[in-house]
Amino acid sequence: MIETAQAAEAHRPKGRIYIDKQSPAAYQALVRTADVVRTTAAEAGLDRILVELVNLRVSQLNGCAFCLDVHTRAALRAGESTRRLGVLAAWRDTELFTPRERASLALAEATTHPSDALAQERAYAEAGQVLNDDEIAAVVWVAITINAFNRVSILSKHPVREAPAR
């Protein structure tokens, strides 16, 4: 997130606190959870691009600019194309995503909006056709974890800034 407490304080929006800096032990527990989830996803056979697509779709749904910035760069580093990233919000309307990716994106959406029981049932039915139970669990854990990070960043109003010139 933000590099130092002083830098965080200097850029903090009025009336907001960076909850990750205010409660570092809680934030570090979330970071450790993300590490476990990343390992779980890899062990289940989910590739880095699929994980980043889930991170991005959830961040789109939640409107988390900070996480969108972080995970767009991560997806590009993992080899994702700008074309697919550009249409991710409308993934259902394209043929650019594999059945595994489509099932994972549907699960991510159902995890982000759990009150839509019908969407959950559809997502799990679709996922069961192309993902095994370990993969389904890993996708859901990835979505749960990025939802938590989205809330930290949204409620803290973490800024998106230009990268320093190299």
C-alpha positions as CSV (number, residue, x, y, z in Angstrom):
1,M,0.0,0.0,0.0
2,I,1.5,3.4,1.0
3,E,5.2,3.2,1.7
4,T,5.5,5.0,5.1
5,A,3.3,6.4,7.8
6,Q,4.6,9.9,7.0
7,A,3.8,9.5,3.3
8,A,0.4,8.1,4.1
9,E,-0.4,11.1,6.4
10,A,0.8,13.6,3.8
11,H,-1.6,12.2,1.2
12,R,-4.5,11.2,3.4
13,P,-7.8,12.7,2.3
14,K,-9.5,15.0,4.9
15,G,-11.7,13.1,7.3
16,R,-10.3,9.7,6.4
17,I,-7.7,7.4,8.0
18,Y,-5.7,4.8,6.3
19,I,-7.1,1.8,8.2
20,D,-4.2,-0.4,7.1
21,K,-1.8,2.1,8.8
22,Q,-4.0,2.7,11.8
23,S,-4.4,-1.0,12.6
24,P,-1.3,-2.6,11.1
25,A,-1.7,-6.0,12.9
26,A,-5.1,-6.4,11.3
27,Y,-3.9,-5.4,7.9
28,Q,-0.9,-7.8,8.2
29,A,-3.3,-10.6,9.0
30,L,-5.1,-9.8,5.8
31,V,-1.9,-9.8,3.9
32,R,-1.0,-13.2,5.3
33,T,-4.4,-14.5,4.3
34,A,-3.8,-13.3,0.8
35,D,-0.5,-15.1,0.8
36,V,-2.2,-18.4,1.8
37,V,-4.9,-17.8,-0.8
38,R,-2.3,-17.2,-3.5
39,T,-0.6,-20.5,-2.6
40,T,-4.0,-22.3,-2.5
41,A,-4.9,-21.0,-5.9
42,A,-1.5,-22.0,-7.4
43,E,-1.8,-25.5,-5.8
44,A,-5.3,-25.8,-7.2
45,G,-3.9,-25.2,-10.7
46,L,-5.2,-21.6,-11.2
47,D,-2.7,-19.6,-13.3
48,R,-1.7,-16.1,-12.4
49,I,-3.7,-14.5,-15.2
50,L,-7.0,-16.2,-14.1
51,V,-6.3,-15.0,-10.5
52,E,-5.7,-11.4,-11.7
53,L,-8.9,-11.5,-13.9
54,V,-10.9,-12.4,-10.7
55,N,-9.1,-9.6,-8.8
56,L,-9.9,-7.1,-11.5
57,R,-13.5,-8.1,-12.0
58,V,-14.2,-7.9,-8.3
59,S,-12.4,-4.5,-8.1
60,Q,-14.5,-3.3,-11.1
61,L,-17.7,-4.3,-9.3
62,N,-16.7,-2.6,-6.1
63,G,-15.3,0.5,-7.8
64,C,-11.9,0.3,-6.2
65,A,-9.6,2.5,-8.3
66,F,-6.5,1.6,-6.2
67,C,-6.9,-2.2,-6.6
68,L,-7.8,-1.8,-10.3
69,D,-4.5,0.0,-10.8
70,V,-2.5,-2.6,-8.8
71,H,-4.1,-5.6,-10.5
72,T,-4.1,-4.2,-14.0
73,R,-0.3,-3.8,-13.8
74,A,-0.1,-7.3,-12.2
75,A,-2.2,-8.8,-15.0
76,L,0.0,-7.2,-17.7
77,R,3.1,-8.5,-16.0
78,A,1.6,-12.0,-16.0
79,G,1.1,-11.7,-19.7
80,E,-2.6,-10.7,-20.0
81,S,-3.5,-8.7,-23.1
82,T,-4.7,-5.1,-23.1
83,R,-7.5,-6.2,-25.4
84,R,-9.0,-8.7,-22.9
85,L,-8.4,-6.2,-20.0
86,G,-10.3,-3.6,-22.0
87,V,-13.4,-5.8,-22.3
88,L,-13.3,-7.5,-19.0
89,A,-16.3,-5.5,-17.7
90,A,-18.3,-7.0,-20.6
91,W,-16.8,-10.5,-20.5
92,R,-20.2,-12.2,-21.1
93,D,-20.6,-10.3,-24.4
94,T,-17.3,-11.5,-25.9
95,E,-15.7,-14.8,-26.9
96,L,-12.3,-13.8,-25.6
97,F,-12.5,-15.7,-22.3
98,T,-12.1,-19.5,-21.9
99,P,-14.9,-21.5,-20.3
100,R,-12.7,-21.8,-17.1
101,E,-12.2,-18.0,-17.0
102,R,-15.9,-17.4,-17.6
103,A,-16.9,-19.8,-14.8
104,S,-14.4,-18.1,-12.5
105,L,-15.6,-14.6,-13.4
106,A,-19.2,-15.7,-12.7
107,L,-18.2,-17.1,-9.3
108,A,-16.3,-13.9,-8.5
109,E,-19.4,-11.9,-9.3
110,A,-21.6,-14.2,-7.2
111,T,-19.1,-13.9,-4.3
112,T,-19.1,-10.1,-4.6
113,H,-22.9,-9.9,-4.6
114,P,-23.9,-12.8,-2.4
115,S,-27.5,-11.7,-1.9
116,D,-28.3,-12.7,-5.5
117,A,-29.1,-16.4,-4.8
118,L,-30.0,-17.2,-8.5
119,A,-26.7,-15.8,-9.7
120,Q,-24.9,-18.0,-7.1
121,E,-26.8,-21.1,-8.2
122,R,-26.0,-20.4,-11.9
123,A,-22.3,-19.6,-11.1
124,Y,-21.8,-22.8,-9.2
125,A,-23.6,-24.9,-11.8
126,E,-21.4,-23.5,-14.6
127,A,-18.3,-23.8,-12.5
128,G,-19.0,-27.4,-11.7
129,Q,-18.9,-28.2,-15.5
130,V,-15.3,-26.9,-16.0
131,L,-13.6,-26.5,-12.6
132,N,-12.9,-29.1,-9.9
133,D,-13.8,-28.5,-6.2
134,D,-10.3,-27.3,-5.4
135,E,-10.4,-24.8,-8.2
136,I,-13.9,-23.6,-7.2
137,A,-12.8,-23.1,-3.6
138,A,-9.7,-21.3,-4.7
139,V,-11.6,-18.9,-7.0
140,V,-14.1,-18.1,-4.2
141,W,-11.2,-17.5,-1.8
142,V,-9.5,-15.2,-4.3
143,A,-12.8,-13.2,-4.6
144,I,-13.3,-13.1,-0.9
145,T,-9.8,-11.8,-0.3
146,I,-9.9,-9.1,-3.0
147,N,-13.3,-8.0,-1.7
148,A,-11.6,-7.4,1.7
149,F,-8.7,-5.4,0.2
150,N,-11.2,-3.4,-1.9
151,R,-13.0,-2.3,1.2
152,V,-9.7,-1.4,2.9
153,S,-8.7,0.8,0.0
154,I,-12.1,2.3,-0.7
155,L,-12.8,3.2,2.9
156,S,-9.3,4.6,3.3
157,K,-9.5,6.4,-0.1
158,H,-6.1,5.0,-1.1
159,P,-4.9,7.3,-3.9
160,V,-3.9,6.2,-7.4
161,R,-0.9,8.4,-8.4
162,E,1.5,8.5,-11.4
163,A,4.5,6.3,-11.0
164,P,7.7,8.1,-10.5
165,A,9.7,8.8,-13.7
166,R,12.6,6.4,-14.3
